[in-house]
Amino acid sequence: MLKENIASTIAKELNIRAKQVDDTVKLLDEGNTIPFISRYRKEVTGELDEEKIRTISERVVYLRNFVERQEDILAKIAEQGKLTDELKQAIEQTTKLQELEDIYLPYKQKKRTRAMIARGKGLEPLANVILLQQTQKGEALEIAKEYIDEEKEVKSAEEALAGAMDILAENFSEDAALRDAVRKYLWSFGALSTTLVEGKETDEVGQVFLMYKEYSEPVRTLPSHRILAINRGEKLECLKVKLEADKEKIEAIFAKHYLRGNSIFTDTLKAVFADCVKRLLLPSLERELRTQLTETAEKQAIHIFGTNLKQLLLQAPLAGHTVMGLDPGYRTGCKMAIVDATGNILDHGVLYVTHGEKAAAEAARKALALIKKYKVDLISIGNGTASFETEEFAAKLIRENNLPTSYIITSEAGASVYSASPLAKEELPEYDVTIRGAVSIARRVQDPLAELVKIDPQAIGVGQYQHDVNQKELSASLDNVVESAVNHVGVELNTASAALLKHIAGINATIAKNIVAYRNTNGAFKSRKELLKVPRLGNAAYTQCAGFLRISGGVMPLDNTPVHPESYAIAEQVLAKIGEDTESLKDKKQLSFLQAKLKLVQPEKLAKELKAGLPTVRDILDALAKPGRDPREDLPTPLVRKAVVKLSDIKVGTVMQGTVRNITDFGVFVDIGIKTAGLIHISELSMKRVKHPLEVVSVGDIIKVMVISVDEKRGRIGLSLKQVPKE
């Protein structure tokens, strides 16, 4: 591949025009962020979405590195004086790294091998004679006698023949065409087999891998979660893993490539290849295959984690509630924090709901007084240890006192990580670690995005085998997900924390802190332009971030919309065309009238009149129709409850409502209001064949499910989506 072919290669992969790739790469090279490009440079990219732009960004880095590797290999082979025109052309036409490395393998500097030693003894000519297979009379050892050389330590015909065979074995193992043929065979017909290490059957860790005691599965059908499970078992020294393949079939591939009828060297060549397969080719290809399986599985696991995380971050906020956050616990009690509708802490303490009847009664009196005092209308209960007992306590309190209050079970994943973090100490210095956790549990139902961005994404727990994948790649992927979610929603400039602001396009952690410091010193921002007064936030950063930051009640009404400041003039012209101005955006009573007018506008005609880009005009029309709108408002609100359900109450055939908590390759975990999450196996998601659960549901979805199995002893509940009767 040549550098000039990179754009066309990516364009072909994404089924778009090469110019779109070229223009997008230029924007990226100029330092523009992906959220900014996808939102505010649609005319340049041809309206590419964020996913395609991110793919272009990743692929251009990969292919530029690939071209550098090609150039490096060409230079190294040229230094050896072995670069022919044919070889150069083969290298330049290669588009896959594996093919490139296969071509380079014979020229790669190696440690001293058996073949090298044999070449040093002058046995390469004998190897070539054997390979040509032109000698029809005599025996191989008779020919080998001619290469006995005491000075070169070749003392017998047997030694000469063995050395020549070592040379051939290495040559065969480095033959790009042969490697590719065997590789394809292994991918199509190879199988990965596992056995449980002796003594691990009764081991607590080993019991997790009992299903892999005597297990084998074709490579082509191995799902990613099983690959990662096998890898984990091997790493924990519970499993022995081996690639199984039919060696006779592989030797037949060799015969097709190298054997030319019958000669006195036929048996020798077969013996060479048997040695090559066992000692060199299969071990090398097995490592390669296992690596590729792992990379593919990790990529899938990271993708699932990222998709689940984005869905979790974009859950609809339960805004406007005064919330009591409860972080359940047995020995140390249930930590409690009450926050107002804007997340400010009103009160805090500890409720001992599991310390006997007397303590529970006192906890109920205390909680009731606080609920009435602060008019708490929602209780957020963490789903960790003692969650069920705390839920029973809350449900009883609501029922016996006829309170206009509901409760919600909230995933507390990452709450403990956040509460002990430097950020939590900075935000809530006057509270101890346990109370900070309760505050987080309360706030994350008010605005999941604003609270969850404070936590390391890997601690949120919505993935599969996240600790078994490449941590650097996982972290980078999840950072991209958080960036995408935050910029999709936008941020209120005058209330956002530094933790939230740092994910806005063009803003880093330092600038985010500077924004908060400026706000604390000078009061609320009155306009987006005021951002230019923030230390280290220059024109370039302002261009990237301004459109994603909202100011409610500022001097410029357009600052409360996704319209970028560079397009304010066009937006004002659009309003003028329908007889309105920016002040119309402030009047909520007139909003429906304004929306009706905007619906009558023809974007194509207006874009021509204003000499503006059609995508920009369309986006402006959408933004003007919904000033200050949160895109999460269109999503269903989280499920709240008033009564508790016990595992013993659940019967097979019962239809229940629940919230999707996590999605894996093999199924969906659903919170149905009890301590144990139910599992919908992928086979129970739909009457139609489902390739992946993400085709059917998303994290945060509220769905109706039917209970199809209950194992009270093991605490397992089987659910079905496809068996729910249609209404």
Secondary structure, DSSP 8 states (H G I E B T S, - for coil): --GGGHHHHHHHHHTS-HHHHHHHHHHHHTT--HHHHHHH-HHHHTS--HHHHHHHHHHHHHHHHHHHHHHHHHHHHHHTT---HHHHHHHHH--SHHHHHHHHGGGS-----HHHHHHHTT-HHHHHHHHHT---SS-HHHHHHTT-BGGGTB-SHHHHHHHHHHHHHHHHHT-HHHHHHHHHHHHHH-EEEEEE-TT-SSSTTGGGGGGGTEEEEEGGG--HHHHHHHHHHHHTTSEEEEEE--HHHHHHHHHHHH--S--TTHHHHHHHHHHIIIIIIHHHHHHHHHHHHHHHHHHHHHHHHHHHHHHHHTS---TT--EEEEE--STT-EEEEEE-TTS-EEEEEEE-TTS-HHHHHHHHHHHHHHHHHHT--EEEEESSTTHHHHHHHHHHHHHHTT-S-EEEEE--TTHHHHHTSHHHHHH-TTS-HHHHHHHHHHHHHH-HHHHHTTS-GGGS--SSSTTSS-HHHHHHHHHHHHHHHHHHH-EETTT--HHHHTTSTT--HHHHHHHHHHHHHH-S---GGGGGGSTT--HHHHHHHGGGEE-TT-SSGGGGSS--GGGHHHHHHHHHHTT--GGGGT-GGGHHHHHHHHHT--HHHHHHHHT--HHHHHHHHHHHHSTT--GGGGS-----BSS---GGG--TT-EEEEEEEEE-SSEEEEE-SSSS-EEEEGGGS-SS--S-GGGT--TT-EEEEEEEEEETTTTEEEEESTTS---
